[in-house]
Amino acid sequence: LDEPDLNALAAALPKIPDPLSRGAALGLLWESRLESRIAPDQLADVILKALPKETDELNTNEMLGDMSDLFWRFTAADDRVEIAPKLEALLQEGLARASSTSQKAAWFAALRSVATTPEAVGWLEKVWGREVTISGLPMAEPDEAGPALELAVRDVPAAAEILETQLGRFKNADRKARFEFVRPALSHDAAV
């Protein structure tokens, strides 16, 4: 598609009635982003507008993944600081609105991935610490390990204690061994 048609497709994405066609359009827009035919911030705006209106689970999951990739791979660090509060709020709303466990898990994973503001990181720390629960989203061993890793990467003050506590929470020996293997990469000390 030429530039005017790509722009028209981007504007129309949330209004396309058929979920399969919306998914195909999203794929086309993503490929156009990878070809540098659409700017990352333009595609992020499209997804941020389309996500709250999306009714198809597969399309929602694709948009959440694309948004996370756009945030980390295609957005400058200074711009992330500006975008993060709006994105985190949208993801919190989606998490609260999600009706199925699988959808809650997808929204939570996306929020966990992009949480960078002190408020979102603090909330994530409370979820990991079992001070806050997410209604309709049971947290198994792997579900708790993810936030622990995210918190350590963000170098929260209690990162070492979180990792130690998480290690003690594991009942599954394979998961525990995997966590022990990954743990040194999360150290604040570069020599470790």
Sequence and secondary structure as in RCSB ss.txt:
>XXXX:A:sequence
LDEPDLNALAAALPKIPDPLSRGAALGLLWESRLESRIAPDQLADVILKALPKETDELNTNEMLGDMSDLFWRFT
AADDRVEIAPKLEALLQEGLARASSTSQKAAWFAALRSVATTPEAVGWLEKVWGREVTISGLPMAEPDEAGPALE
LAVRDVPAAAEILETQLGRFKNADRKARFEFVRPALSHDAAV
>XXXX:A:secstr
  HHHHHHHHHHGGG S HHHHHHHHHHHHHHHHTTSS HHHHHHHHHHHGGG   HHHHHHHHHHHHHHHHHSS
 HHHHHHHHHHHHHHHHHHHHH  SHHHHHHHHHHHHHH  SHHHHHHHHHHHTTSS  TT    HHHHHHHHHH
HHHTT TTHHHHHHHHHHH   HHHHHHHHHHGGGG SSTT 
